[in-house]
Amino acid sequence: MGKQFDEISEDHRAFIALQHMFFSGSAAPDGKVNISPKGMDSLRIMGPNRIVWRNLTGSGNETAAHIALHSRMTLMWCGFEKRPMIMRAYGTAKCIHPRDDDFDELNAMFPPLIGARQIYDMHVDMMQTSCGFAVPFFDHVGPRDVLKDWTTNKGPDGIAEYWRDRNQTTLDGFPTHILDTTT
């Protein structure tokens, strides 16, 4: 049976620290729901009701558009290796782009990476845990360097071109505001 909490507890922090990946979920009022796996060193717990995570350049940019239209977000972790638990953080988030004032300060909390595209600053309204009894065991072999190498090889100009060509709209045609100067 699931349990709900008003904030991120020390037990929640410890569980999150052991996970090698998490999933983000977002949706516009209409259209497709986006669920995306996230890895690398990309998440920080900033307090009992605040999580900051960095989004890296990738093939889609759904979350940015969804948050611009409706600020709700869900993050989820699964205990694949030892502890059988599923944990979700429910809340609202704001999208911070590299052009925004607080991007550099927040981005400095993470290892340097050319492909940093957005940072999401999430206010957590509720944490929920449930059994992960049906979640299969997986062994963590190690991180992938493919995205890091890809962005390094592209360089800043190549990343900007990629954003322009491939990251400006969602699958449903919503604007992601990746290149806006007025948001």
MOTA-V606767 format. One record per backbone hydrogen bond with DSSP energy under -0.5 kcal/mol. CO is the residue of the C=O (numbers start at 1). NH is the residue of the N-H. E is the energy in kcal/mol with one decimal. If there is no record, write none. Layout:
BEGIN
co:CO nh:NH e:E
co:CO nh:NH e:E
END
This chain:
BEGIN
co:3 nh:129 e:-2.4
co:5 nh:127 e:-2.4
co:7 nh:9 e:-0.7
co:9 nh:13 e:-2.4
co:10 nh:14 e:-2.3
co:11 nh:15 e:-2.2
co:12 nh:16 e:-2.8
co:13 nh:17 e:-2.5
co:14 nh:18 e:-1.0
co:15 nh:18 e:-0.7
co:15 nh:19 e:-0.6
co:16 nh:19 e:-1.3
co:22 nh:38 e:-3.4
co:23 nh:76 e:-2.4
co:24 nh:36 e:-2.6
co:25 nh:74 e:-2.2
co:26 nh:34 e:-3.0
co:32 nh:28 e:-0.6
co:34 nh:26 e:-2.2
co:36 nh:24 e:-2.6
co:38 nh:22 e:-2.1
co:40 nh:42 e:-1.4
co:42 nh:54 e:-2.3
co:44 nh:46 e:-0.7
co:44 nh:52 e:-2.9
co:47 nh:50 e:-1.0
co:48 nh:8 e:-3.2
co:49 nh:124 e:-2.5
co:50 nh:46 e:-2.3
co:50 nh:47 e:-1.1
co:51 nh:122 e:-3.3
co:52 nh:44 e:-3.1
co:53 nh:120 e:-3.1
co:55 nh:117 e:-2.8
co:55 nh:118 e:-1.6
co:61 nh:65 e:-1.0
co:62 nh:66 e:-2.5
co:63 nh:67 e:-2.8
co:64 nh:68 e:-1.6
co:65 nh:69 e:-1.5
co:66 nh:70 e:-3.1
co:71 nh:93 e:-2.5
co:73 nh:91 e:-2.1
co:74 nh:25 e:-3.0
co:75 nh:89 e:-2.5
co:76 nh:23 e:-2.6
co:77 nh:87 e:-2.6
co:78 nh:80 e:-1.4
co:80 nh:138 e:-1.8
co:83 nh:85 e:-1.5
co:84 nh:132 e:-1.6
co:85 nh:79 e:-2.7
co:86 nh:130 e:-2.3
co:87 nh:77 e:-2.7
co:88 nh:128 e:-2.6
co:89 nh:75 e:-2.3
co:90 nh:125 e:-2.6
co:90 nh:126 e:-1.8
co:91 nh:73 e:-2.6
co:92 nh:123 e:-3.3
co:94 nh:96 e:-0.5
co:94 nh:121 e:-2.2
co:95 nh:97 e:-0.6
co:96 nh:119 e:-2.3
co:97 nh:100 e:-2.1
co:100 nh:103 e:-1.4
co:100 nh:104 e:-0.5
co:102 nh:106 e:-2.0
co:103 nh:107 e:-3.3
co:104 nh:108 e:-1.6
co:106 nh:109 e:-1.6
co:107 nh:110 e:-1.8
co:113 nh:116 e:-1.4
co:115 nh:57 e:-2.5
co:117 nh:98 e:-0.7
co:118 nh:55 e:-3.2
co:119 nh:96 e:-2.9
co:119 nh:121 e:-0.5
co:120 nh:53 e:-2.2
co:120 nh:122 e:-0.7
co:121 nh:94 e:-1.8
co:122 nh:51 e:-2.1
co:122 nh:124 e:-0.6
co:123 nh:92 e:-1.9
co:123 nh:125 e:-0.6
co:126 nh:90 e:-3.2
co:127 nh:5 e:-2.6
co:128 nh:88 e:-2.8
co:129 nh:3 e:-2.5
co:130 nh:86 e:-2.7
co:132 nh:135 e:-1.6
co:139 nh:141 e:-0.7
co:145 nh:149 e:-2.9
co:146 nh:150 e:-2.7
co:147 nh:151 e:-2.6
co:148 nh:152 e:-2.2
co:149 nh:153 e:-2.6
co:150 nh:154 e:-1.9
co:151 nh:155 e:-2.3
co:154 nh:158 e:-1.1
co:155 nh:159 e:-2.4
co:156 nh:160 e:-2.3
co:157 nh:161 e:-2.1
co:158 nh:162 e:-2.2
co:159 nh:163 e:-2.8
co:160 nh:164 e:-2.2
co:161 nh:165 e:-2.7
co:162 nh:166 e:-3.2
co:162 nh:167 e:-0.6
co:163 nh:167 e:-1.7
co:168 nh:176 e:-2.4
co:168 nh:177 e:-0.5
co:170 nh:173 e:-1.5
co:174 nh:170 e:-1.9
END
